[in-house]
């Protein structure tokens, strides 16, 4: 993992507001990724969930309580989750690639197949 200038990385959430002075942030969980800056770490959000990829893995976080699922390509380490591109109430869509490829195929993962989440 790459180094970062930040001592702690945290997953935060806040209710939508058009007035920034009324924003109230809430800490959900520590982020397991340490390579936030300069990596493909854009979050996609939908249906109360957020997802992003890092170091070949994929993190899906439930925004209501910070519970999460980490998907790895442990059965075939040549494959990698490249970029989370969308999330619905039933699936997360992710670009995957084999080997050193920068771009790859689009795949979908059913959320009900993830099993029990990891606590925050």
C-alpha positions in Angstrom: 0.0 0.0 0.0 1.1 3.5 -0.7 1.8 6.0 1.9 -0.5 8.9 2.6 0.1 12.4 4.2 -2.9 11.7 6.5 -2.6 9.9 9.8 -6.1 8.6 9.8 -8.6 7.9 7.0 -12.3 7.7 7.9 -15.5 6.9 6.1 -17.9 9.7 7.0 -21.6 10.4 6.0 -24.0 13.3 6.4 -27.6 14.0 5.5 -28.1 16.0 2.3 -28.5 19.7 2.9 -28.4 22.8 0.6 -27.1 24.9 3.4 -23.5 24.0 4.4 -23.8 25.7 7.7 -26.3 23.0 8.9 -24.2 20.0 7.8 -23.7 17.4 10.5 -21.1 14.8 9.7 -21.1 11.4 11.3 -18.1 9.0 11.4 -19.0 5.5 10.1 -15.8 3.5 10.3 -12.1 3.7 9.8 -11.2 3.2 6.1 -8.9 0.3 5.5 -7.3 1.9 2.5 -4.2 3.9 3.1 -3.6 4.8 -0.5 -6.4 7.4 -0.8 -4.4 10.1 -2.5 -3.5 9.5 -6.1 -5.4 6.2 -6.5 -8.6 5.1 -8.1 -10.5 5.6 -4.9 -13.6 7.4 -6.1 -16.7 6.3 -4.2 -20.0 5.4 -5.8 -23.2 5.8 -3.7 -26.7 4.5 -4.1 -29.5 3.0 -2.1 -27.9 3.6 1.3 -24.6 2.0 0.3 -21.2 3.2 -0.9 -18.4 1.3 -2.7 -14.9 1.9 -3.9 -11.9 -0.1 -5.0 -8.4 -0.1 -3.7 -5.3 -2.3 -4.2 -7.3 -4.8 -6.3 -10.0 -5.2 -3.6 -13.5 -3.7 -3.3 -15.1 -2.2 -0.2 -18.9 -1.9 0.1 -20.1 0.1 3.2 -23.7 0.4 4.5 -24.2 4.1 5.2 -26.8 3.6 8.0 -24.4 1.9 10.4 -20.9 1.5 8.8 -21.1 -2.3 8.4 -19.0 -3.3 5.4 -18.0 -6.1 3.0 -14.5 -6.4 1.5 -14.3 -8.4 -1.7 -10.9 -9.8 -2.7 -9.8 -11.8 -5.7 -8.2 -14.3 -3.4 -9.1 -17.4 -5.6 -7.3 -15.9 -8.6 -5.0 -13.0 -7.6 -4.3 -12.2 -11.3 -7.8 -10.7 -11.4 -8.4 -7.4 -9.7 -11.4 -5.1 -8.9 -10.4 -2.0 -10.8 -13.1 0.6 -10.2 -16.6 0.7 -8.6 -18.8 2.3 -11.3 -22.3 2.0 -9.9 -24.5 0.6 -7.1 -28.2 -0.1 -6.9 -30.4 -1.6 -4.2 -29.5 -5.1 -5.5 -26.1 -5.0 -7.2 -22.7 -3.2 -7.3 -21.1 -2.8 -10.7 -17.4 -3.0 -10.9 -14.8 -2.9 -13.6 -12.4 -5.8 -13.3 -9.2 -6.6 -15.1 -6.7 -9.5 -15.4 -3.0 -8.9 -15.1 -1.6 -5.4 -15.6 -4.5 -4.1 -17.7 -5.7 -0.7 -16.7 -9.2 -1.2 -17.9 -11.3 -4.3 -18.0 -14.7 -5.9 -18.2 -17.7 -4.7 -16.3 -19.1 -7.2 -13.8 -22.0 -7.1 -11.3 -22.1 -8.5 -7.8 -25.4 -9.3 -6.2 -25.5 -7.6 -2.8 -27.5 -10.5 -1.3 -24.5 -12.8 -2.1 -22.1 -10.9 0.1 -23.0 -12.7 3.3 -22.8 -11.2 6.8 -21.1 -7.8 7.0 -18.0 -6.9 9.0 -18.9 -4.6 11.9 -17.6 -1.0 11.8 
